[in-house]
Amino acid sequence: MKREIIRIDEEKCTGCGSCVSGCPEGALQVIDGKARVTNDLFCDGLGACIGECPEGAIEVETREAEPYDEYKVMENIAKAEPDAIKAHLQHLQEHGQEKLVNEAIDFLKENNIEIPDYEENRSACGCAGSMTLTLPKSGSQAHEPVMLTSELGNWPIQLKLLNPNAPYLKNANLLLTADCAPFAYANFHQRFLKDKVLIIFCPKLDKTINEYVDKLTEIFQTQDIKSISIVHMEVPCCSGIEMIVQRTLEKAQKTIIIKDYTISINGELI
């Protein structure tokens, strides 16, 4: 069957093993100095390991693969420490996989294995971008609101909707940003957007990454792009936006200096 599953670029992979600990299902191992998917049955294709790779060597692709088998995964995880079971359940729930959560719990019940309290501190699976937080306010609401002017100069802004031949892309200074960044950074328009063409997408949730690479490649090959700025959040999965831009430049055979900015969850420029 065709389904989403992890692909590892062996040329980029250094065999550091960071992704192995980021895979609660035990689908990844370092073999002969490279990270590899040891069994398609264990890989759920949700991509928890992507943000763990410092080299951007992991992505989700759609290909022929054996169906993911939750019972087989649980048999594998049950051999490990109890924390591994908890991390796996949290991982599934973070990604809305309630059916798989129920299958995993059924396995635990059938085998008289204690069900961990996986709903407490739900982001312990490593999905830092999904962590539930209440953020402190700056206190600025006590002052009179300041009226600012929008610096947005193009539409649409979602990469999926963008026309690579749009006239505003000619000789453009591009600003590529993850979806969350403009909401987290209060001064986004004035600090980053002025005189730039805005393109936004989510490297974690969007399922059309390969299409994005193709579309950006066409833009870089057909338009004379002056500069590239990237704005993303500090969570690991969000750094995938830089990996996508780097892949695109390689494919387009272009050399353009990238200005990379990171925003903290608290809305500060790091």
DOMARBA-703834 format. One record per residue: residue number from 1; x, y, z of N, C-alpha, C in turn; residue in three letters. Coordinates in steps of 0.001 Angstrom, whole numbers, plus 500000, padded with zeros to 6 digits. Atoms other than C-alpha are relative to their C-alpha. Layout:
<rs>
    n    n_px    n_py    n_pz   ca_px   ca_py   ca_pz    c_px    c_py    c_pz  res
  NUM       X       Y       Z       X       Y       Z       X       Y       Z  ALA
...
</rs>
This chain:
<rs>
    n    n_px    n_py    n_pz   ca_px   ca_py   ca_pz    c_px    c_py    c_pz  res
    1  500829  498809  500000  500000  500000  500000  500872  501252  500000  MET
    2  499287  498734  499955  501038  503632  499506  499574  500758  501248  LYS
    3  500291  499216  498808  501301  505673  502688  501187  500894  500314  ARG
    4  498919  499118  499587  503366  508373  504367  500960  499269  500923  GLU
    5  498979  500700  499225  506627  507119  505809  501291  500827  499946  ILE
    6  498757  499226  499907  510049  508488  506777  500976  499627  498876  ILE
    7  498895  500226  500924  512789  508913  504174  501240  500686  500553  ARG
    8  498749  499455  499481  516411  509466  505206  500978  500215  498850  ILE
    9  499003  499667  501015  518875  511231  502918  501369  499566  500526  ASP
   10  498745  500565  499489  522023  509155  503407  501183  500936  499794  GLU
   11  498889  499074  500232  524261  511865  501959  500081  501042  501116  GLU
   12  500018  499000  498928  523163  514325  504662  500162  499371  501378  LYS
   13  499972  500655  498693  522935  511802  507505  501434  499769  500466  CYS
   14  498663  500188  499431  525992  511807  509770  500052  498826  500976  THR
   15  500037  501128  499068  524846  508882  511918  500092  500406  501449  GLY
   16  499874  499511  498617  524660  511026  515068  499043  499289  500956  CYS
   17  500939  500757  499167  521655  509032  516337  498958  500823  500726  GLY
   18  500978  499153  499310  519611  512019  517523  498569  499587  499681  SER
   19  501351  500374  500417  516602  510781  515563  499515  498724  500682  CYS
   20  500378  501282  499399  516668  507360  517233  499226  500225  501298  VAL
   21  500686  499712  498745  515715  508781  520628  498705  500766  499766  SER
   22  501207  499256  500317  513065  510911  518904  498934  499154  499344  GLY
   23  500970  500914  500610  511268  507838  517533  499462  499068  501073  CYS
   24  500540  500834  498919  509032  506377  520278  499681  498575  499557  PRO
   25  500407  501330  500492  508104  503427  518039  501170  499049  499809  GLU
   26  498836  500850  500187  511660  502127  517706  500235  499616  498554  GLY
   27  499856  500327  501420  511583  502268  513902  501381  500342  499454  ALA
   28  498711  499536  500504  515011  503914  513579  501163  499406  500786  LEU
   29  498741  500427  499394  518476  502563  514243  501143  500532  499148  GLN
   30  498801  499633  500747  521978  503650  513269  500722  498709  499613  VAL
   31  499379  501219  500523  523410  500907  511053  501054  500404  498971  ILE
   32  498888  499659  500896  526781  501155  509292  500180  501516  499865  ASP
   33  499742  498568  499967  527037  504789  510329  498905  500877  499438  GLY
   34  501114  499232  500536  523657  505873  508920  498714  499619  500714  LYS
   35  501316  500298  499423  520165  506167  510418  499149  499316  498937  ALA
   36  500818  500747  500950  517786  503699  508827  498675  499593  500648  ARG
   37  501269  500559  499553  514140  502637  509087  500160  498482  499972  VAL
   38  499732  501448  499929  514562  499055  510293  498811  499157  499574  THR
   39  501193  500770  500350  510968  497992  509679  498860  500968  499715  ASN
   40  501112  499112  500367  508150  499767  507821  498821  499868  500956  ASP
   41  501122  500239  499096  505688  498210  510270  500021  500948  501192  LEU
   42  499851  499194  498795  507069  500405  513064  499900  501509  499735  PHE
   43  499978  498570  500311  507099  503773  511241  498592  500496  499714  CYS
   44  501363  499497  500177  503839  505689  511627  499921  501179  499029  ASP
   45  499994  498921  500984  504916  508458  509250  499599  501360  500538  GLY
   46  500436  498731  499417  503966  511236  511703  501140  501012  500116  LEU
   47  498872  499081  500095  507469  512698  511611  500520  500596  501282  GLY
   48  499486  499468  498732  508317  513127  515290  501517  500139  499971  ALA
   49  498536  500005  500038  511964  512456  514405  500578  501142  499172  CYS
   50  499476  498985  500919  512243  515282  511834  500705  501125  500754  ILE
   51  499424  498896  499237  512877  517998  514406  501225  499619  500793  GLY
   52  498831  500450  499243  515539  515848  516097  501260  499973  499148  GLU
   53  498835  500128  500881  517810  515757  513031  500666  501347  499783  CYS
   54  499312  498709  500160  520419  518558  513073  500453  500268  498571  PRO
   55  499504  499858  501369  521302  517956  509402  498877  500145  498983  GLU
   56  501126  499915  500939  517797  518108  507884  499961  498831  499041  GLY
   57  499893  501174  500870  518258  514584  506547  498731  499155  499971  ALA
   58  501213  500817  499905  514751  513318  507368  498801  500783  499486  ILE
   59  501254  499410  500454  511477  514008  505603  498958  498890  499874  GLU
   60  501085  500957  500201  508100  512358  505163  499685  499938  498515  VAL
   61  500364  500176  501399  507358  510916  501733  498867  498985  499887  GLU
   62  501041  500988  500275  504528  508876  500215  500573  498953  499065  THR
   63  499465  501094  500830  505657  505495  498896  499359  498689  500402  ARG
   64  500462  501344  499656  504850  501799  498873  500687  499541  501284  GLU
   65  499449  500468  498726  505305  500441  502391  498995  499068  500669  ALA
   66  500899  500852  499230  503925  497784  504681  499131  500864  500910  GLU
   67  500877  499213  499117  500935  499038  506692  500586  500093  501408  PRO
   68  499579  499818  498607  501780  500475  510094  499172  499072  500887  TYR
   69  500674  500986  499151  500920  497888  512767  500203  500380  501468  ASP
   70  499891  499524  498623  500187  499275  516248  500314  498864  500968  GLU
   71  499745  501123  499095  500180  495837  517888  501466  499571  499934  TYR
   72  498586  500354  500145  503622  495022  516454  500888  501034  500695  LYS
   73  499245  498922  499346  504875  498405  517660  499963  499834  501510  VAL
   74  500135  500154  498560  503514  497781  521154  500788  498792  500509  MET
   75  499182  501167  499616  505164  494344  521264  501460  500409  500102  GLU
   76  498618  499531  500008  508441  496088  520450  500263  500944  501173  ASN
   77  499820  499015  498936  507973  498966  522915  499895  499370  501380  ILE
   78  500218  500634  498696  506799  496685  525747  501271  499387  500571  ALA
   79  498732  500560  499544  510316  495257  525919  500882  501072  500648  LYS
   80  499178  498901  499497  511693  498692  526815  499497  500475  501357  ALA
   81  500396  499421  498717  511310  500884  529889  498558  500514  499934  GLU
   82  501379  499486  499984  507779  501973  530979  499872  501401  499409  PRO
   83  500056  498644  500550  508635  505557  529979  499853  499987  498477  ASP
   84  500117  500100  501460  508866  504380  526359  498540  499831  499590  ALA
   85  501420  500176  500277  505229  503278  526451  499273  501328  500161  ILE
   86  500627  498700  499739  504183  506607  527938  500313  500983  498874  LYS
   87  499598  499078  501071  506157  508562  525317  499275  499672  498700  ALA
   88  500687  500420  501231  504579  506520  522523  498535  500430  500023  HIS
   89  501404  499612  499887  501031  507116  523770  499835  501519  499877  LEU
   90  500046  498543  500098  501733  510834  524170  500222  500455  498561  GLN
   91  499694  499685  501397  503200  510940  520675  498767  499815  499117  HIS
   92  501196  500264  500798  500073  509374  519165  498914  501034  500282  LEU
   93  501057  499058  499647  497750  511668  521080  500314  501409  499524  GLN
   94  499600  498679  500495  499746  514791  520161  499583  500177  498541  GLU
   95  500293  499939  501427  499049  513923  516516  498570  499585  499681  HIS
   96  501415  500274  500215  495360  513143  516999  499684  498593  499539  GLY
   97  500202  501376  500440  495716  509409  516411  499241  499196  501068  GLN
   98  500776  500626  498930  492928  508353  518787  499780  498503  499746  GLU
   99  500198  501413  500325  492321  505062  516944  501213  499178  500411  LYS
  100  498785  500722  499635  495947  504025  517425  500207  500008  501510  LEU
  101  499921  499951  498538  495858  505182  521055  499147  498885  500601  VAL
  102  500900  501036  499482  492890  502869  521665  500548  498603  499742  ASN
  103  499397  501310  500306  494654  499974  519931  501154  499710  500962  GLU
  104  498871  500177  499083  497738  500518  522099  499507  499661  501407  ALA
  105  500552  500266  498664  495665  500599  525289  499402  498596  500058  ILE
  106  500540  501369  500055  493849  497406  524222  501122  498975  500151  ASP
  107  498855  500911  499885  497249  495742  523833  500479  499925  501446  PHE
  108  499526  499968  498613  498310  496848  527316  499048  499229  500920  LEU
  109  500985  500711  499179  495086  495530  528843  500079  498500  499782  LYS
  110  499954  501427  500329  495320  492203  527044  501232  499323  500583  GLU
  111  498750  500583  499515  498867  491725  528276  500300  500376  501456  ASN
  112  499883  499652  498572  498246  492955  531845  501188  500927  500282  ASN
  113  498943  499004  499834  500653  495866  531409  499350  501301  500479  ILE
  114  500571  498782  499439  500020  498987  533473  499936  501121  498963  GLU
  115  500176  498883  500926  498642  501911  531454  500533  501271  500658  ILE
  116  499417  498795  499376  500779  505006  532170  499072  501200  499863  PRO
  117  500784  498770  500056  499288  508432  532801  500572  500872  498891  ASP
  118  499399  499351  501154  500104  509613  529297  499400  501366  499689  TYR
  119  500624  498706  500271  497756  512630  529339  500587  501120  500847  GLU
  120  499319  498996  499183  499844  514392  531989  501297  500384  499318  GLU
  121  498783  499518  500687  502606  516587  530500  500103  499388  498614  ASN
  122  500152  500704  501255  501524  515466  527062  501113  500224  498991  ARG
  123  498965  499747  500995  504471  516987  525213  501317  499312  500329  SER
  124  498753  500687  499653  507034  514692  526837  500516  499123  498881  ALA
  125  499551  500823  501117  507168  512751  523561  501050  500727  499163  CYS
  126  499010  499269  500774  509415  515466  522201  499378  500950  499000  GLY
  127  500661  499097  500936  506782  517328  520158  499870  501366  500648  CYS
  128  499992  498736  499257  507773  520649  521675  499080  501038  499380  ALA
  129  500858  499039  500656  505777  522565  519096  498550  499883  500388  GLY
  130  501387  500202  499598  502553  521113  520521  499795  500184  501493  SER
  131  500099  499870  498554  503294  521826  524174  498978  501058  500391  MET
  132  501019  499068  499524  500387  523468  525992  500602  500956  501024  THR
  133  499403  498990  499130  501535  526731  527595  499061  501186  500170  LEU
  134  500635  498707  499792  500013  529816  529128  501111  501029  500090  THR
  135  498889  499068  500096  502262  532708  528181  499699  501290  500775  LEU
  136  500210  498750  499251  502746  535798  530384  499768  501172  499058  PRO
  137  500257  498795  500786  501417  539095  529054  501044  501060  500332  LYS
  138  498982  498964  499796  503725  542069  528634  499501  501149  500864  SER
  139  500566  498889  499239  501342  544422  530379  499691  501205  499134  GLY
  140  500212  498868  500892  501069  546634  527302  498534  500348  499832  SER
  141  501424  499719  500169  497276  546343  527385  499549  501187  500853  GLN
  142  500374  498872  499151  497287  549093  530035  500190  501336  499276  ALA
  143  499721  498772  500729  498455  551639  527443  499035  500165  498826  HIS
  144  500826  499750  501172  496639  553238  524559  500543  499190  498821  GLU
  145  499523  500781  501140  496786  550992  521449  500659  500894  498948  PRO
  146  499289  499258  501038  499231  552115  518747  499492  499534  498641  VAL
  147  500493  500343  501327  497821  552235  515203  501185  499851  499045  MET
  148  498897  500274  500906  500303  550612  512821  499468  499751  498597  LEU
  149  500367  500214  501405  500249  550358  509025  500488  498635  499542  THR
  150  499603  501309  500529  500283  546954  507334  501070  500170  498927  SER
  151  498929  499981  501001  503423  546288  505292  499807  498901  498955  GLU
  152  500252  501090  500942  501836  543401  503360  499820  500556  498596  LEU
  153  500044  499476  501359  502399  543966  499645  499652  498986  498937  GLY
  154  500360  501008  501005  501328  540710  497973  498889  499097  500525  ASN
  155  501041  500975  499685  498483  538230  497897  499863  499040  498820  TRP
  156  500080  500665  498696  498110  535291  498272  501371  499894  500662  PRO
  157  498735  500153  499277  500726  534573  500908  500312  498543  500318  ILE
  158  499766  501427  499764  500262  530818  501434  500732  499405  498802  GLN
  159  499202  500569  501081  502883  528944  499401  499170  499085  499107  LEU
  160  500828  500930  500780  500288  526386  498321  499177  500734  498946  LYS
  161  500843  499229  500910  498264  529147  496617  500792  500912  499072  LEU
  162  499167  499026  500705  501171  531152  495226  500223  499609  498533  LEU
  163  499686  500197  501412  501659  531553  491457  501472  500344  499777  ASN
  164  498567  499726  500185  505396  531199  490642  500287  501081  498970  PRO
  165  499811  498977  501030  504890  533612  487724  499373  501342  500379  ASN
  166  500600  498744  499554  503269  536363  489797  500980  501152  499774  ALA
  167  499093  498880  500336  504681  539766  488709  500752  500563  501197  PRO
  168  499319  499425  498830  505530  540811  492266  501223  499188  500435  TYR
  169  498830  500810  499661  508119  538011  492447  501262  500422  499234  LEU
  170  498850  499568  500788  510350  539651  489838  500879  500941  500823  LYS
  171  499028  499212  499225  513488  541051  491531  499575  500169  501459  ASN
  172  500583  499880  498659  511850  540306  494896  501012  499693  501098  ALA
  173  499362  500394  498748  513262  540235  498378  498988  499110  500720  ASN
  174  500957  500954  499453  511583  537107  499742  500100  499907  501523  LEU
  175  500084  500296  498577  510434  536621  503318  499195  498722  500154  LEU
  176  500660  501279  499783  509642  532968  504029  499869  499773  501496  LEU
  177  500215  500115  498563  508074  532402  507403  499072  498840  500327  THR
  178  500903  501025  499492  506493  529609  509380  498701  500662  500458  ALA
  179  501326  499435  499732  502769  530100  510008  499902  500728  501337  ASP
  180  500199  499480  498646  503100  530818  513746  500785  501288  500280  CYS
  181  499085  498914  499658  505900  533398  513652  499365  501391  499996  ALA
  182  500582  498643  499985  503872  536503  512656  499084  500245  501192  PRO
  183  500864  499845  498837  501508  535850  515569  500814  500111  501288  PHE
  184  499178  499994  498787  504286  535296  518094  500800  501296  500146  ALA
  185  499141  498807  499938  506396  538340  517169  499162  501241  499714  TYR
  186  500940  498877  500083  504431  541540  517806  500375  501019  498929  ALA
  187  499559  498964  500941  506527  543776  515547  500369  499413  498643  ASN
  188  499630  500746  501213  506580  541376  512590  499976  500876  498752  PHE
  189  500114  499182  501214  505386  543855  509941  501147  500993  499883  HIS
  190  498993  498940  500061  507790  546641  510833  501426  499453  500004  GLN
  191  498646  500548  499879  510800  544425  511653  500403  499162  498789  ARG
  192  499627  500968  501033  510626  541851  508851  499346  500231  498629  PHE
  193  500791  500061  501234  507935  542470  506233  500198  501180  499060  LEU
  194  499891  498785  500826  508642  545996  504968  500854  499750  498745  LYS
  195  499314  500106  501305  509608  545941  501232  500330  498560  499614  ASP
  196  499742  501405  500340  509475  542125  501070  498729  499312  499508  LYS
  197  501108  500844  500447  507291  539518  499373  499861  498854  500999  VAL
  198  500222  500965  498926  505747  537270  502023  499512  498655  499455  LEU
  199  500437  501365  500299  505449  533493  501676  499962  499236  501317  ILE
  200  500096  500732  498737  504183  531368  504575  499595  498550  499762  ILE
  201  500407  501406  499996  503866  527630  505204  500464  499377  501306  PHE
  202  499603  500707  498781  504270  525085  508013  500799  498754  499644  CYS
  203  499172  501162  500344  507175  522615  507684  499593  498731  500737  PRO
  204  500407  501183  499226  505558  520277  510255  498640  499462  499556  LYS
  205  501372  500446  500221  501849  520175  509422  499622  499876  498531  LEU
  206  500338  500082  501413  501718  520779  505663  500497  498677  499416  ASP
  207  499675  501314  500570  501723  517525  503693  500479  500088  498558  LYS
  208  499616  499816  501401  502925  518994  500401  501414  500562  499885  THR
  209  498646  499445  499956  506590  519645  501197  500730  499829  498666  ILE
  210  499314  500209  501276  507889  518097  497959  499455  500935  498925  ASN
  211  500592  499042  500934  505440  520242  495986  500525  501410  500280  GLU
  212  499460  498695  499626  506700  523269  497920  501412  500179  499441  TYR
  213  498636  499939  500531  510289  522469  496949  499968  500252  498498  VAL
  214  500113  499824  501456  509246  522196  493290  499553  501421  499663  ASP
  215  500512  498662  500292  507307  525475  493408  501058  501069  500284  LYS
  216  498945  499042  499681  510120  527375  495143  501145  499914  498996  LEU
  217  498958  500179  501013  512607  525902  492674  499654  500758  498731  THR
  218  500444  499275  501195  510549  527278  489803  500140  501510  500200  GLU
  219  499867  498566  499718  510493  530693  491479  501461  500438  499884  ILE
  220  498592  499621  500016  514262  530746  491959  500616  499889  498609  PHE
  221  499449  500181  501340  514897  529537  488404  499473  501033  499006  GLN
  222  500622  499110  500991  512526  531938  486627  499962  501463  500419  THR
  223  500034  498622  499505  512620  535034  488850  501381  500375  500550  GLN
  224  498701  499542  499487  515654  537117  489747  499821  500425  501458  ASP
  225  500226  499746  498582  515364  536834  493527  501221  500706  500592  ILE
  226  498892  499214  499456  517470  539472  495299  500508  499454  501331  LYS
  227  499585  500436  498665  517464  538127  498859  498955  499075  500596  SER
  228  500899  500920  499297  515949  535532  501170  500156  500220  501501  ILE
  229  500027  499963  498539  514959  536031  504803  499049  498914  500473  SER
  230  500831  501049  499418  513548  533225  506950  499689  500376  501440  ILE
  231  500393  499791  498612  511582  533664  510174  499248  498756  500460  VAL
  232  500649  501211  499495  510665  530583  512211  500034  499987  501517  HIS
  233  500054  500118  498552  509844  529577  515760  501175  499165  500513  MET
  234  498859  500689  499410  512391  528098  518176  499801  498501  500124  GLU
  235  500246  501435  499834  510715  524659  518305  500705  499230  498885  VAL
  236  499163  500723  500961  512775  521960  516511  499369  499780  498633  PRO
  237  500628  500317  501282  510227  521039  513832  499931  501212  499081  CYS
  238  500145  498770  500785  509966  524673  512714  501272  500326  499225  CYS
  239  498743  499734  500702  513627  524772  511713  500040  499293  498648  SER
  240  500082  500681  501292  512612  522518  508820  499817  500961  498839  GLY
  241  500191  499017  501067  511779  525682  506878  501332  500349  499346  ILE
  242  498682  499716  500569  515502  526395  506450  500488  498832  499153  GLU
  243  499612  501188  500763  516117  522811  505307  499324  499999  498635  MET
  244  500749  499982  501258  513412  523210  502639  500579  501041  499050  ILE
  245  499418  498950  500843  514908  526473  501368  501372  499579  499481  VAL
  246  498674  500461  500437  518397  524951  501255  499877  498951  498900  GLN
  247  500241  501020  501033  517078  521950  499287  499605  500661  498690  ARG
  248  500478  499307  501192  515366  524319  496894  501144  500695  499262  THR
  249  498882  499298  500632  518490  526400  496268  500937  499011  499306  LEU
  250  499160  501028  500628  520486  523237  495575  499370  499511  498698  GLU
  251  500700  500497  501186  517849  522016  493143  499979  501043  498893  LYS
  252  500035  498917  500982  517635  525413  491425  501397  500427  499556  ALA
  253  498605  499654  500280  521454  525659  491383  500228  501516  500136  GLN
  254  499853  498582  499707  521316  529111  492925  500764  500175  501308  LYS
  255  499300  499646  498765  523532  530728  495554  499474  501356  500467  THR
  256  500565  498772  499442  521654  533286  497631  500217  499955  501508  ILE
  257  499783  499945  498554  522631  534341  501145  498660  500045  500722  ILE
  258  501235  500075  499232  519926  533499  503678  500188  500682  501347  ILE
  259  500049  499417  498664  519158  535674  506687  498962  499213  500801  LYS
  260  500853  500915  499237  517710  533355  509333  499717  500580  501388  ASP
  261  500397  499428  498713  515746  534680  512326  499138  498990  500767  TYR
  262  500749  500925  499150  514378  532634  515235  499216  500774  501048  THR
  263  500879  499363  499029  511439  533688  517407  499721  499024  501136  ILE
  264  500308  500860  498858  510988  532308  520928  498493  499884  500164  SER
  265  501429  500178  499742  507622  531005  522098  499439  501201  500755  ILE
  266  500414  498801  499280  507489  534086  524320  499942  501239  499116  ASN
  267  500106  498885  500931  507644  536274  521221  501212  500890  499934  GLY
  268  498767  499210  500055  511241  537444  521512  500879  499540  498836  GLU
  269  499053  500315  501060  513780  537614  518692  501272  499450  500639  LEU
  270  498823  500643  499417  516572  535176  519564  501233  500344  499145  ILE
</rs>
